[in-house]
Amino acid sequence: QVRVVESGGGLAQPGGSLRLSCTVSASRFRLYAMGWYRQAPGEERELVARITMSGNTNYADFVKDRFAISRDSADNTVYLQMNNLKPENAAVYSCNTEGTIGDTMVDYWGQGTQVTVSS
């Protein structure tokens, strides 16, 4: 059984910060990478940031130098530190986990957490 639990969304003022976290627990699941995606109303879901368990990261251009993704491999947890938030950053942010069960590649999604940026 797989559980992907997210936390940390909410309301921030423009220029403010939020920190999202996501923890995955699953039997026989070998974790390879974790990432955060966002979906705004009327828009398609898009990558925000992704990190492999070896520490390689990639970011969407619109968050570079403002957001930082990190991981705690021991706890299968990924964090997204979001600084200098802008109203256009508001969206539902979802955690995605990639890995294998046996020889099969699988990925799992969290339930999503709302980020609102407003004064």
Helices and strands as residue ranges (DSSP letters): E 2-7, E 10-12, E 18-26, E 29-39, E 46-52, E 57-59, G 61-63, E 67-72, G 73-75, E 77-82, G 87-89, E 91-101, E 104-109, E 113-117
